[in-house]
Amino acid sequence: MLDHLKQWDGNASSQWKARADKHQAAIDGGDPFEYAKVVKELSKMEAEGTLRPRDKAHLNQALDSLVEEVSRTLKKSPDQARKLICGAVAD
């Protein structure tokens, strides 16, 4: 999952409504790989300073879900999982 996060190079839609709908569907779908895509796309936007409030909510929601998944899968604390995810996003 962390490798998927490192390698994902997709970009979020520039149209906020389409982007919000896509990210909400990914979060609702419950697939950790989709959470990873949302986190990566929105982290890029956050670094550029272009996040809207709904984007920020989706980033937090997807990140929390991904932290839970990585923590459970790798038997790490949530803080350790968050650090691993942040490291993967930065790569």
N, C-alpha and C positions, 0 to 999 in steps of 0.2 A: 504494500500500500504506500509506504514512504517512497519507494522507487517510482511508483506511478505519479506521485505528487512532484517529485523532482523532474521527471521527464515531461509532464504535461506542459504544453506550450500553447494552449488555446487562449483566445482573447474573448473577453466579454463583449457582448453586443453594445454598440454605442447608443442604441435606442433604449432608454431606461425602462420602459414598460415591457418590452420583449425580454430584456435582461432579467427584470424582476420576476416575470412569469416563469422563465426557464429555471432560475435559481430556486424559486419556491417549489417547483415540480421536482427538482433534484433533491431538495431537502425532504420533501414529503415522501419521496420514493424509498428512502431508507437504505440506499446503496452507498457504502462508505467510499467507493471510488468516485461517485458523483459528488459526495461531500468534498473530496479532495480537489476536484475540478473547481467547485465553487470557491473554496478557500484560495486556491492559486489565482484564479481570475480576479477575485475581489482584492486580494493582497496586492496584486500588481496595480490595480486602480487606486488603492489606498496609498501606495508609495508615490503615485503621481498626484495625489491630492484631489482626485475626482470622484470620491464616493458620495453618493446621496444617502440620506438617512435610511432609506429602505435597504440599500446595498450594505450599509454598516450592520443593520439588523440581520441580514442574511449571512454576512461574514461571521458574525458572532454565533449565530445558530449553527451554521455548518461547522465552524471550528469546535464548538462544544461537542457536537455529535462525533466529529472525527477524533477528538481527544478521548472521548469515552471508548470508541472502537479501538484505537491504538493502545490505550491503557489496558483494556481487557485482553486484546490479542497478544501483546508483547509482555504482559504482566509487569507493567510499569505504573508508577504513580501518575496521577493526572498532570502534575507539574513536569515530570520527566517526559511524558507523552507530548505535552505542549511544546517543550523545548525541541524534541525530535521533529515535530511538525514544522515549527518555525525555521529550523535548520534546513529542512527539505524545501520549504518555500523559497528560502533565500538562495538556494543553489540554482 
